[in-house]
């Protein structure tokens, strides 16, 4: 090591790593807004591809790059900052539409081009970091540790930034951080070039900060509800707010009034009042009603979701899980609920009806009866000891018609077996749990809900679940009632009367007869009744296996409620594509498959192919090289799979997928960095033989802790979910700490052994 460079450029590496991880998490948010959440899966593989391609490039051209280390470091840091912005802007210009990917091959090309463009920023940052490891090979663990700690810091910092700034503004900040990292590395240049490069980087920073806002504007998919509503003449975009978990947009349509009333009977004597449309991440539309007088709420009594109030009159305590913009609150107050606990995890939605549009909504008229809890439904259910007469779940926000199936890969713990069992435990004797879903053709989500409810009741100790359940169907919603006790004859009569008066179809009652189903909203077959009968029978497994979609009950270990796609049905659906078969396919899962195939192709071309050009010069043969490759691939896959498993489990604990991603990455990266620094300390004071012992111990510790977590996690989930948000985040970090500390050792120990035995394969 040169005396003029006694230590690696650790500040630059720290800032660059933080910016790179922040950019990765930011892309998750940006894709959720622009397209849909399933593109978040693509982001992780994009980052890995960029790092892998960089490693292969450095392996091939290492000698020349090391001779120009200072220039290469500054160049790649600055190029990360610039390309993070430019490549995202370029991707937005591509006319990519995920909903056409199954029949339009040009969409495959656009997806692949998007993939390659977004790989570039990670290629540049990885080149800077990996080359630093090669340049300071005797301090690999130190550089690696600072890299991980910086990345972990970036994972949390991005949540803070998104809480105060919109995503497009945060994109500028991330770009500037890349330039700042380049400035911190300028001292590694020759003296004559430092001033010129510093001036150029400062100018580039100014350009990014003051670039036109239009350059960074987000272009949402034309199939998203917000974009479609804004095409209507006379619409006005009233408000747009964002935080770390959502972007909320409010739209008013003056010329053509908005009308949203999920499941409203066609026999309703009154229509909806004036409404404001509310969109979450450009989709999932809900509405805020304008309350002019008592008559404006009449239509609320003609929706299928109001059924529980006609079974249980004047309830004392009602729990609304997912109150969104207040539709279920109006129904509860209309039926004289004494007190309502409203649970809504997104505080921005709560503020709309309690602050921003409180007068429009009539908040002062009902506020005395309502208490808000900004927490997830599962979190509240685990933390409360209250008992309720009625528990209702809000109708999910409606996606635009063309976007059906895009939520197939979303994790949802709200309607798992364990969730329904928990809700049942909060009911008073004879209390009611009411869940309303949108219907689909062919039916799938509602059938999966019914199957899950049957399993939950069985686990709850009910021998005959069908005696506790009722199911009705409107023209576009279905409402499932689960009673804490058997439905009485009087209950059954009230349900029949309610349904007849509103022309709703009864799909299931304990004493239902086949000739009373499928009367009003006619289907070719009474599939809801047939499904309910089959799911309650001993032949339920055969029915589930033979159905064209996945409708098996979901649990916390498989929380993909909306994923109903079956590969065995794909040929049949594609065969009737000209008659609407494409609309019956949940596109999220096939899109993920296309992404995986393209990632594999890109990885072969950009990572494995360059390694074929390495000259061995008498070094260890193919077998030795294969072992090294297998070792590092195994570490990478293990790290990735364990992280993904923790992200899924932390989504349950933290309720928000983005929080789960950020906290998991933060904990794993920071504590892995500390583990790497610990390994560095041991390497400077211990023999190579002890390094082998340390590696063996760390791997054994990883395996042991992982096995403990597999068995222990289900038992500690409810305990953690009952904590405050800050306590849950702290608990999640502490859970990840010991495992990630051990996971930080195998990589630097392996790199050190490779440097000693086969330096040409470094880094």
TAFENHU-V117966 format. One line per field, one symbol per residue. ss: DSSP state (~ for helix, > for strand, _ for the rest). psi: psi as a letter, one per 40 degrees, with the letter a starting at -180 (. if undefined). burial: I if it has 24 or more other ideal C-beta (glycine too) atoms within 12 Angstrom, else O. A space follows every 10 residues. Layout:
ss: ???
psi: ???
burial: ???
//
This chain:
ss: __~~~____~ ~~~~~~~~~~ ~~~~~~~~~~ ~~~~__~~~~ ~~~~~~~~~~ ~~~~~~~~~~ ~~~~~~~_~~ ~~~~~~~~~~ ~~~~~~~~~~ ~~~____~~~ ____~~~~~~ ~~~~~~~~~~ ~~~~~~~~~~ ~~~~~_~~~~ ~~~~~~~~~~ ~~~~~~~~~~ ~~~~__~~~~ ~~~~~~~~~~ ~~~~_~~~__ ~~~~~~~~~~ ~~~~~~~~~~ __~~~~____ ____~~~~~_ ____>>>>>> >>____>>>> >>>_______ ___>______ ____>>>>>> __>>>>>>>_ ___~~~~~~~ ~~>~~~_~~~ ~_____>>>> >_____~~~~ ~~~~____>> >>>___~~~~ ~~~~~~_~~~ ~_~~~~~~~> >>>___~~~~ ~~~____>>> >>>____>__ ~~~_______ ______~~~~ ~~~~~_>>>> >>>>>>>>__ ____~~~~~~ ~~~~~~~~~_ ____~~~~>> >>>___>>>> >>>_____~~ ~~~~~~~~~~ ~~__>>>>__ ___~~~____ ______~~~~ ~~~~~____~ ~~~~~~____ __________ ______~~~~ ~~~~~_~~~_ _~~~__~~~~ ~~~~~~~~~~ ~~~~~~~~~~ ~_________ _~~~~~~~~~ ~~~~~~~~~~ ~~~~~~~~~~ ~~~~__~~~~ ~~~~~~~~~~ ~~~~~~~~~~ ~~~~~__~~~ ~~~~~~~~~~ ~~~~~~~~~~ ~~~~~~~~~~ ~___~~~~~~ ~~~~~~~~~~ ~~~_~~~~~~ ~~~~~~~_~~ ~__
psi: hidegdiigd dddddddddd dddddddddd ddddbideed dddddddddd dddddddddd fddddddfdd dddddddddd dddddddddd ddehfhhdee ddehdddddd dddddddedd dddddddddd dddddfdefd dddddddddd dddddddddd dddeiidddd dddddddddd ddddedeeii ddeddddddd ddddddddde iidddehhhi heeiddddde ehheihhdih iiaeeihhhh hhhddgiihh ghehieehei aiaiihhhhh feafhiihih hdaddeeddd efideeddee dgigidhhhh hgebfedddd ddddffhdih hhhhdhdddd ddeecdfddd dfddeedeeh hihgiidddd ddeieiiidh hihihiihii deeheeedeh hhedfidddd ddddeeiihe ihhhhhiiii hiiddddddd ddddddddde ehdgddeeii hihadeihhh hhigiihidd dddddddddd defihhdhid fiideeifdd ghidigdddd dddddeiefd dddddeieih eiiiidegfg degehhdded dddddfdefe ddeehheddd dddddddddd dddddddddd eeehhdfeii addddddddd dddddddddd dddddddddd dddedhdddd dddddddddd dddddddddd dddeeiiddd dddddddddd dddddddddd ddddeedddd deiidddddd dddddddddd ddeedddddd dddddddgdd ei.
burial: OOOOOOOIII IIIIIIIIII IIIIIIIIII IIIIIIIIII IIIIIIIIII IIIIIIIIII OIOOIIOOII IIIIIIIIII IIIIIIIIIO IIOIOIIIII IIOOOOIIOI IIOIIIIIII IIIIIIIIII IIIIIIIIII IIIIIIIIII IIIIIIIIIO IIIOIIIIII IIIIIIIIII IIIIIIIIIO OOOOOOIIOO IOOIIOOIOO OOOOOIOIII IIIIIIIIII OOOOIOOIII IIIIIIIIII IIIOOOOIOI IIIIIOOIOO OIIIIIIIII IIIIIIIIII IOOOOIIIII IIIIIIIIII IIOOIOIIII IIIIIIIIII IIIIIOIOII IIIIIIIIII IIIIOIIOOI IIIOIIOOII IIIIIIIIII IIIIOIIIII IIIIIIIIII OOIIIIIIII IIIIIIIIII IIIIIIIIOI IIIIIIIIII IIIIIIIIII IIIIIIIIOI OIOOIIIIII IIIIIIIIII IIIIIIIOOO IIOIIIOIIO OIIIIIIIII OIOOOOIOOI IOIOOIIIII IIIIIIOOOI OOIIOOIIII IIIIIIOOII IIIIIIOOII OOIOOOOOOO OIIIIIIIII IIIIIOOIIO OIIOOIIOOO IOOIOOOOOO OOOOIOOIIO IIOOIIOIII OIIIIIIIII IIIIIIIIII IIIIIIIIII IIIIIIIIII OIIOOOOOOO IOOIIOOIIO IIOOIIOOIO OOIOOOIIOI IIIOIOOIIO IIIOIIIIII IIIIIIIIII IIIIIOOIII III
//
